[in-house]
Amino acid sequence: MSEQPRRPRKPGKPYRRPQKDPVRILAFEALRAVDERDAYANLVLPPLLRKARETGDFDARDAALATELVYGTLRRQGTYDAIIADCVDRPLREVDPPVLDVLSLGVHQLLGTRIPSHAAVSASVELARVVLGDGRAKFVNAVLRKVARDDLDGWLERVAPPYDEDPEDHLAVVHSHPRWVVSALWDSLGGGRTGIEELLAADNERPEVTLVARPGRATLEELLGEEAAVPGRWSPYAVRLSEGGEPGAVEAVREGRAGVQDEGSQLVALALANAPLEGPDRRWLDGCAGPGGKAALLGALAAERGAFLLASEKQPHRAGLVARALDGNPGPYQVIAADGTRPAWRPGSFDRVLVDVPCTGLGALRRRPEARWRRRPEDLDGFAPLQRGLLRSALEAVRVGGIVAYATCSPHLAETRAVVADVLKQHPDTDLVDARPLLPDVPALGEGPDLQLWPHLHGTDAMYLALIRRTA
């Protein structure tokens, strides 16, 4: 085939190849994976960063910037969408998703970081040239120059409806949460404007990395000997890593003697273990054990009393994660792949039972910011039968006098008190146990007898816990 003659270049500036920026390209790739594959950033980003380090493209500062760009963009997506929508001449749904990702990354650099405006625009346009082409890069340039004319506060005054006219929509735009999530969290929290604003703001803060020293396998003193380690706020087994602390660098974590576990999850396990019990205390059950954090802590606590732990998880691959977390547990345990709503054990077999049920995950939006944009109100209807079924099975699994802990990483009333109330109507042979005295050092746990943890009050995920004793 004969070569086609090159078209003469139009007079003007000579063509300049776009400059490839590994940090921003990686951030863009992570956002595309979240959008296209419904992936979670906390699963997608680590392997991308690891590969970049192995190829020599990244140092620690690059990794920190890429992480901030990805998580910051996802957390403030709702706010940035409102701002971008004000700067384009078409509905946002008509902007191609890859273009929107580049724009969002640019807006975050402009409004959410200390990167100078000219550098943020220039870097974003270069990224657009690399991943989108020169034509779309011009569109990105035009939009970001409009955004750069004002700061975040100025934009919020323009795009957010006044609080007095529409409180929920105002909070949704200002704090980047779907309106229905704002409404649900406000209902669960109660109170006025200050509390809900503090909660929504806490959802947009980077969570600390918290470790758990598994009793009998690691000590708090050992973990506190690590660089950047400070004691936890509430759990006697918790250690927090300050910014820059890397769990993979901790020997006890690598060996499975300690783990990464939010302090709220630790408190749920501790409350169940500390609940007063009459009679034997020999057999414990974790009925929804995957991926294994609570099971590992429960197993260690059970071992201190010579008790046996059965850890059950429906999904075989997650049961494998549970087995890995429990490997080396000092006491007797067994891990099985079984459906908690179709028990593989005899009724009344256990003294203590935990069911940390599948849920919308609205209590962990700090860690999985993209979840707020994926969840829909109708998802609650999908989880409801499973949550009730698991709690019913747990009540059947526990002996008379034994304790069931119903836990969920969601503060939504439809997943917490409504589930407990509905199931207990069918089980008059039960009593709610006041869980709050079991965590005496933790303030602001609610009116009881159940308890609710909050990111803005406790620095934890928004874990819910109800303790139920079987009386007959």
C-alpha positions in Angstrom: 0.0 0.0 0.0 1.4 3.3 -1.0 1.9 5.9 1.7 -0.5 8.8 1.8 1.2 12.2 1.4 1.2 14.1 4.7 -1.1 17.1 4.9 0.8 20.4 5.2 0.6 21.7 8.8 -1.3 24.9 9.2 0.8 27.8 10.1 0.9 28.7 13.8 2.4 27.1 16.9 4.3 23.9 16.3 2.7 20.7 17.6 3.8 19.8 21.1 3.4 16.2 22.4 1.4 16.0 25.6 3.4 15.5 28.7 2.6 12.3 30.5 2.0 12.7 34.2 2.1 9.2 35.8 0.4 10.4 39.0 -2.7 11.9 37.2 -2.8 9.1 34.7 -3.0 6.6 37.5 -5.7 8.6 39.3 -7.7 8.8 36.1 -7.4 5.0 35.6 -8.6 4.4 39.1 -11.6 6.6 38.6 -12.4 4.8 35.3 -12.3 1.4 37.1 -14.7 2.7 39.8 -17.1 4.0 37.1 -16.9 1.2 34.5 -16.5 -1.9 36.7 -18.3 -0.7 39.8 -15.0 -1.3 41.5 -14.1 0.1 44.9 -11.2 2.5 45.1 -9.8 0.8 48.2 -9.4 -2.4 46.1 -8.4 -0.8 42.8 -5.9 1.8 44.0 -3.4 -0.4 46.0 -2.4 -2.6 43.1 -2.0 0.3 40.8 0.2 2.1 43.3 2.2 -1.1 43.9 2.8 -1.5 40.1 3.8 2.1 39.7 6.4 1.8 42.6 7.8 -1.4 41.0 8.3 0.3 37.7 10.1 3.2 39.4 7.5 5.8 38.3 6.4 6.7 41.8 7.9 7.7 45.1 6.0 8.2 48.4 4.9 11.8 47.6 3.5 10.6 44.2 1.6 7.9 45.9 0.2 10.3 48.5 -0.9 12.7 45.7 -2.5 10.0 43.6 -4.4 8.7 46.7 -5.7 12.2 47.5 -6.8 12.9 44.0 -8.8 9.7 43.8 -10.4 9.7 47.2 -10.9 13.5 47.3 -12.6 13.4 43.9 -14.9 10.6 44.9 -15.9 12.1 48.2 -16.7 15.5 46.7 -18.2 14.1 43.4 -21.7 15.5 44.1 -20.4 19.0 44.9 -18.1 19.0 41.8 -20.9 17.7 39.6 -23.0 20.7 40.6 -20.2 23.1 39.8 -19.3 21.5 36.5 -23.0 21.5 35.5 -23.0 25.3 36.0 -20.0 25.6 33.6 -21.1 23.5 30.7 -23.8 24.2 28.0 -25.4 20.8 28.1 -26.9 18.4 30.7 -24.2 16.7 32.7 -25.4 13.2 31.6 -24.5 14.2 28.0 -20.8 14.7 29.0 -18.8 11.5 28.3 -17.8 9.8 31.6 -14.1 9.9 30.8 -14.3 13.6 30.2 -16.2 14.1 33.4 -13.6 12.2 35.3 -10.8 14.4 34.0 -12.9 17.5 34.8 -13.6 16.2 38.3 -10.0 15.6 38.9 -9.2 19.1 37.7 -11.9 20.7 39.9 -10.7 18.8 43.0 -7.2 20.2 42.3 -8.6 23.7 41.9 -11.0 23.7 44.9 -9.9 20.9 47.2 -6.1 21.1 47.3 -3.3 23.7 47.6 -2.2 23.1 44.0 -1.9 26.6 42.4 -4.7 27.3 39.9 -2.5 27.6 36.9 -0.8 24.3 37.6 -4.1 22.5 38.3 -5.5 23.7 34.9 -2.3 23.0 33.0 -1.9 19.5 34.5 -5.5 18.6 33.8 -5.4 19.8 30.2 -2.2 17.7 29.7 -4.0 14.7 31.1 -6.9 15.3 28.8 -4.6 15.5 25.8 -3.0 12.1 26.8 -6.2 10.2 27.6 -8.9 12.0 25.6 -7.2 13.8 22.7 -6.5 17.4 21.8 -10.1 18.2 20.8 -11.6 17.3 24.2 -8.7 18.8 26.0 -9.8 22.2 24.7 -13.2 21.6 26.2 -11.6 20.6 29.5 -9.5 23.8 29.4 -12.5 26.0 28.9 -14.5 24.5 31.7 -11.7 24.5 34.2 -10.8 28.1 33.5 -14.4 29.0 34.4 -14.1 27.0 37.6 -10.9 28.7 38.5 -12.6 32.1 38.7 -13.9 31.4 42.2 -13.0 29.4 45.3 -15.1 26.6 46.8 -17.1 28.8 49.1 -18.0 31.1 46.3 -19.1 28.2 44.1 -21.2 26.8 46.9 -23.1 30.1 47.4 -23.9 29.9 43.7 -24.9 26.2 43.2 -26.3 25.2 46.5 -29.9 26.2 47.3 -30.3 28.3 50.5 -30.6 26.2 53.6 -33.8 28.0 54.7 -35.5 27.0 51.4 -34.4 23.4 51.1 -32.2 22.2 54.0 -31.7 18.6 52.7 -30.8 19.7 49.2 -28.5 22.4 50.6 -26.6 19.9 52.7 -26.6 17.4 49.8 -24.7 19.8 47.6 -22.5 21.4 50.2 -21.4 18.1 51.7 -21.6 15.9 48.6 -24.1 13.2 49.7 -27.2 12.1 47.8 -30.3 13.8 49.1 -31.9 10.6 50.3 -28.8 9.7 52.2 -28.8 13.1 53.9 -32.5 12.5 54.9 -31.8 9.0 56.2 -28.8 10.0 58.3 -30.6 13.0 59.7 -33.6 10.8 60.7 -31.2 8.4 62.5 -29.1 11.1 64.1 -32.0 13.3 65.2 -31.3 16.9 66.4 -30.8 20.1 64.5 -28.5 21.4 61.8 -25.2 21.3 63.7 -25.1 17.5 64.3 -26.0 16.5 60.7 -23.4 19.0 59.3 -20.7 17.6 61.5 -21.6 14.0 60.5 -21.6 14.8 56.8 -18.4 16.6 57.1 -16.8 13.7 58.9 -17.9 11.4 56.1 -15.7 13.5 53.8 -12.6 13.3 56.0 -9.8 10.8 55.4 -10.2 8.0 58.0 -7.3 7.0 60.2 -5.8 3.5 59.8 -6.6 1.6 63.0 -5.0 -1.7 64.0 -6.2 -4.3 66.4 -3.8 -6.3 68.6 -5.4 -9.7 68.8 -5.3 -10.9 72.4 -2.8 -13.7 73.0 -1.1 -13.1 69.7 0.1 -9.5 69.8 0.2 -6.8 72.5 -0.7 -3.1 72.5 2.9 -2.3 73.5 4.3 -4.1 70.5 2.1 -2.1 68.1 2.8 1.2 69.9 6.4 0.6 69.3 5.8 1.1 65.6 6.5 4.5 64.0 3.6 6.9 63.8 1.5 4.7 66.2 -0.7 6.1 69.0 -3.3 4.4 71.2 -6.9 4.0 70.1 -9.6 6.1 71.6 -11.9 3.4 73.0 -10.8 -0.1 72.4 -8.1 -1.5 74.7 -6.7 -3.4 71.7 -6.7 -0.5 69.2 -3.7 1.4 67.8 -4.0 4.3 65.3 -1.5 5.0 62.7 -1.0 8.7 62.0 -0.8 10.0 58.4 1.8 8.1 56.4 1.7 5.0 58.6 1.7 1.8 56.5 0.0 -1.3 58.0 2.0 -3.6 55.6 5.2 -2.4 57.3 4.0 -3.7 60.7 5.4 -7.1 61.4 2.5 -8.2 63.6 0.1 -7.4 60.8 2.2 -9.3 58.2 2.2 -12.3 60.5 -1.6 -12.1 61.2 -1.1 -11.5 64.9 -2.7 -8.1 64.4 -5.0 -6.7 61.8 -6.5 -3.6 60.3 -9.9 -3.1 61.9 -12.0 0.0 62.6 -12.4 0.7 66.3 -16.2 0.5 65.9 -15.9 -3.1 64.8 -13.7 -3.8 67.7 -16.2 -2.3 70.1 -19.0 -4.5 68.7 -17.0 -7.7 69.4 -16.0 -6.5 72.8 -19.6 -5.6 73.8 -20.7 -9.1 72.9 -17.8 -10.7 74.7 -18.4 -8.6 77.8 -22.2 -9.1 78.0 -23.1 -10.8 81.3 -24.0 -14.5 80.9 -25.4 -17.0 83.3 -24.4 -20.6 82.9 -21.8 -22.1 80.5 -19.7 -19.9 78.2 -18.1 -22.5 76.0 -19.4 -22.0 72.4 -19.5 -18.8 70.3 -20.8 -18.3 66.8 -20.0 -15.6 64.2 -22.8 -16.2 61.7 -21.6 -13.7 59.1 -17.9 -13.9 59.5 -16.5 -12.6 56.3 -14.0 -11.1 55.7 -12.8 -12.1 59.2 -11.9 -9.1 61.3 -14.5 -9.5 64.0 -14.1 -13.3 63.9 -10.4 -13.0 64.6 -10.9 -10.7 67.6 -13.8 -12.9 68.9 -11.7 -16.0 68.4 -8.9 -14.5 70.5 -11.3 -13.4 73.2 -13.0 -16.8 73.2 -9.6 -18.5 73.5 -8.8 -16.5 76.7 -11.9 -18.3 78.3 -11.3 -21.6 76.7 -14.3 -21.2 74.5 -14.8 -22.5 71.0 -15.6 -20.3 68.0 -17.5 -21.4 64.9 -17.1 -18.8 62.1 -19.6 -19.2 59.3 -19.6 -17.4 56.0 -21.8 -18.0 53.0 -19.4 -17.2 50.3 -16.6 -19.7 50.0 -14.0 -17.2 48.9 -14.8 -15.0 51.9 -14.7 -18.1 54.1 -11.2 -18.4 52.9 -10.4 -14.9 54.1 -11.9 -15.8 57.5 -9.7 -18.9 57.7 -6.7 -16.8 56.9 -7.6 -14.2 59.6 -8.1 -16.9 62.2 -5.0 -18.9 61.3 -2.8 -19.2 64.4 -5.7 -18.4 66.8 -4.6 -19.7 70.3 -7.9 -21.4 71.0 -10.2 -23.9 69.3 -12.2 -22.7 66.2 -13.7 -23.9 63.0 -14.5 -22.0 59.8 -17.3 -23.3 57.5 -18.9 -22.0 54.3 -22.6 -22.0 55.2 -25.8 -19.9 54.8 -26.7 -18.3 58.1 -30.4 -18.4 57.2 -30.2 -22.2 56.7 -28.2 -23.2 59.7 -25.6 -26.0 59.6 -25.8 -26.3 63.4 -28.4 -27.4 65.9 -30.8 -24.9 67.6 -29.7 -23.6 71.0 -26.1 -24.7 70.4 -24.3 -21.4 71.3 -23.8 -19.2 74.3 -22.9 -16.0 72.3 -23.8 -15.3 68.7 -22.8 -12.4 66.5 -24.6 -11.5 63.2 -22.9 -8.6 61.5 -25.4 -8.5 58.6 -24.9 -7.4 55.0 -26.2 -3.8 54.6 -26.0 -0.7 52.5 -22.7 0.3 54.1 -23.9 3.9 54.8 -21.8 3.8 58.0 -18.5 3.4 56.2 -18.7 6.3 53.6 -15.4 7.6 54.8 -13.7 4.5 53.6 -15.9 3.8 50.5 -17.0 7.2 49.3 -18.2 5.8 46.0 -20.8 3.7 47.8 -22.9 6.8 48.5 -23.4 7.3 44.7 -24.2 3.6 44.0 -26.7 2.9 46.7 -30.4 3.6 46.0 -33.3 3.8 48.5 -34.7 0.6 46.9 -31.6 -1.3 48.0 -33.0 -1.3 51.5 -35.8 -3.5 50.4 -33.3 -6.0 49.0 -31.4 -6.3 52.2 -34.4 -6.3 54.5 -35.4 -10.0 54.2 -31.8 -11.2 54.6 -31.2 -9.1 57.7 -34.4 -10.3 59.4 -33.7 -13.9 58.4 -30.2 -13.8 59.8 -31.4 -12.3 63.1 -34.1 -14.9 63.4 -31.6 -17.7 62.8 -29.2 -16.2 65.3 -32.0 -16.2 68.0 -32.7 -19.9 67.2 -29.0 -20.7 67.4 -28.5 -19.3 70.9 -29.3 -21.2 74.0 -31.8 -20.0 76.6 -29.9 -17.4 78.6 -27.5 -16.7 75.8 -26.8 -13.4 74.0 -27.2 -12.4 70.4 -25.4 -9.4 69.0 -27.1 -7.9 65.9 -24.7 -5.5 64.2 -24.6 -3.5 61.0 -22.3 -0.9 59.5 -25.3 1.3 58.7 -27.1 3.8 60.9 -30.2 3.7 58.6 -33.3 3.1 60.8 -34.6 0.6 58.3 -31.5 -1.5 58.8 -31.2 -1.1 62.6 -34.1 -0.6 64.9 -36.8 -1.5 62.4 -35.2 -5.0 61.9 -34.7 -5.6 65.6 -38.3 -4.5 66.4 -39.9 -6.6 63.6 -38.0 -9.8 64.6 -38.5 -9.4 68.3 -42.3 -9.1 67.8 -42.1 -12.8 66.6 -39.8 -13.7 69.5 -41.5 -12.7 72.8 -39.0 -15.0 74.5 -36.3 -12.4 74.3 -35.2 -9.2 76.1 -33.1 -6.3 74.8 -29.9 -5.9 76.9 -28.6 -2.4 77.5 -25.3 -2.4 75.5 -24.1 1.0 76.7 -22.7 0.0 80.1 -20.5 -2.6 78.4 -18.6 0.2 76.8 -18.3 2.5 79.8 -15.6 4.8 78.5 -17.5 5.6 75.2 -19.8 8.6 75.4 -22.8 9.6 73.4 -24.1 6.1 72.6 -27.7 7.1 72.3 -30.8 6.5 74.4 -30.4 2.7 74.6 -30.7 -0.1 75.1 -29.1 -0.4 71.7 -26.2 1.8 70.7 -25.1 3.7 67.7 -21.5 4.9 66.9 -20.8 7.9 64.7 -17.8 9.2 62.8 -18.1 12.7 64.1 -18.7 11.7 67.7 -16.4 8.7 68.1 -14.1 8.7 65.1 -15.4 5.3 64.0 -17.6 3.9 61.3 -21.3 4.3 62.1 -21.7 0.9 63.6 -25.0 -0.1 65.2 -25.4 -2.8 67.9 -28.3 -4.4 69.6 -27.8 -7.1 72.3 -30.7 -9.6 72.7 -30.9 -12.2 75.4 -33.0 -15.3 74.8 -35.2 -15.9 77.9 -37.1 -19.0 77.0 
